[in-house]
Amino acid sequence: MDEIPATEAPATEATGTPELAAAASAGAAPDTASAPGVPSPTPRPDQAKAATATQTVARLEPPPALGATADIPCARYVGQPMTRCAVNIVHNGADKADITVTWPDGGTRVISFSAGMPANSDSPSEFRFTREGSLNMIRVGVSERFEITDQLALGD
């Protein structure tokens, strides 16, 4: 059996091979071409200019501004599937907003938010809503349906 001299350390999982262990103990950078699977060290700032890299950054859309326009899911008639309606948002303070919904076939409906919740509409018909998380599902009368998120209505 071969014995290892006391001055030479055996290879470990961190260093991989005796050559890499010797290079690491000598302070030299290992040759990545001869040691596949070993990560390359981070380049110095002067070396980083030579390397090209692409970085992808996620971007959050800002909440709508005063008088902003967007669109929401809506339906106007009984049995009609949801479609998209243009909306105009006017904020009236921290927890208040008026949202004017424009139907694709013409006409509008104003839905008001107060204290951060849907409050009423400009229709004399019954106004009701339910919430699922931050989604407000609003019904006006027997047929009109709207889906408005808190972020759209209040900028939250």
N, C-alpha and C positions, 0 to 999 in steps of 0.2 A: 504494500500500500504506500502511495506517495504521501509525503508529509509536506505541509505548506510551511515555509519559513516564517518566523514571527514577524518579519518586516513586511510581508506581503499579505494583504487581506483577501479572504475568499470573496467570490462574486456573491452578491445578494440580490433579492428581488428588485431593490431600488436601482441597482446599477446594471443588472442583467448579465454581462459577460465579464471575464477577467480584464479584457481590454478596456471596457467602459469603466470598470472599477478603478483601473490604473489611471485612466484619463481623468476621472472625477477626483481621485486623491491628489493628482498632480495639478488640479485646477484648470485643466484644458477642456475645451468644449468637445464633446464627442462628435464624431463624424456620422451624421444621420444617414448618409448613403450606405455606410457599412452596418448600420443598426436600424433596420426597418422597424417601424412601430414606436420608435422613441420620438417624443415630441421635440420640435425645434424650439430653441429659446426665443424669447421675445426680442425682436430687433431693437437696436438703440435708435433714438430719434433721428440721427443722421442716416441710418440705414432704412428707416421706415419710409422715407421719401421715395426710395427706389422701388419699394413694393407697392403694388396697386391692390386695393381691396374695395369691395362694394358693400355698403352698409344699408340695410333696410330699416326704416324707423316707422313705427305705427303713429298715425296722427288722429287725434280726436277732433271731431268737428265741433266748433264752438256753438253754444246755444243760439237760437235765432235772436237777432237784434230787434230793437223797437221797430214795429211796422214791417217785420220780416215776413216773407212768404215761404211756404213749404206745401206739402200735400199729405193727406191722411187717408186711411181707409174709411169709406162711408157707403151708405146705401140710403136711398130716398123712398123707395116703394116697397110694399109688402112682397116678399118672395124674391126681391132683387138681390143678386149676389153683391158682395162688397166690391167697390170700385175705388178709384182715387179721386179725391176732391181737393182743389186748391184751397189753402187757408192763408189768412193774413192775421198776424198776431200783434196785438197792441198791449204792452205791459202797463198796468196802472198801479205800480207800487210793487213791494216785495212779494206779496202773496195774491195779487190780483192780475187778471188778464182778460181781455176780450178777444175771442177767436172768431173771425168771420169765415165761414165755410162757403165756398162757391161751388154749386152743383155743376157737373159736366154739361147738363142740358139747360143751364141757366137758373137764376135765382140764388138766394143766399140764406144762411141761417147763422145767427150770432149766438155763440155759447160763451157764457161768462164763468170765470173761475174766481172764487173768493176764499180766503184763508187756505189757499193751496188745494182746494177741491172744486169740482164742477158745481156750480150754484144754480144756474138757470139758463133759459134761452129766450129769444125774442118771440117765441111761439106761445100762443095761449094753451096749447096742448100740454098734456102731462109730461114732466121732465123727471127722469130718473137715471141713475148710473150705478155701476158696480166697479170695483177695483180689483185688479190682479197685479200685485206688485206695484209698479209705477205706471201701469196702463189703466186708463179710465175708459170704460166701455159705456157710452152714453146713448140713451134712447129718448127720443122726443116723439110723443104721440104713439101710434101703433106701428109706424113703419120706419121712421128715420133712425139710423144707427150711425154712430161715430166712434172711432178709436183714437184717443189723444193721450200721448204720454206726458208725464209730469215735466220732462225736460223740454218738450216742445211748448207746453203751455206756460211754464214758469221759469224756464231756464235752469232747472235744478239738475 
